[in-house]
Amino acid sequence: MSLDETLESLVDKYGLSQVLFGLVTVCHEKEDHIRTNWQDATTAKAWHSDAVALENLAAKIRTI
């Protein structure tokens, strides 16, 4: 199964906003891991920014 097919399956099963909120969780976990284990504030901040952007998008989609 390709990545596109896997994503489509997840969206079909959970809905787009829930898949996006799942990605928000992944981004925050990556941020915490990088900040804790690598002390790389720049990369951690990038993951945090991605999480915030995805969270905002997911919230907008949920209200449609």
Secondary structure, DSSP 8 states (H G I E B T S, - for coil): --HHHHHHHHHHHH-HHHHHHHHHHHHHHHHHHHHHHT--HHHHHHHHHHHHHHHHHHHHHHT-
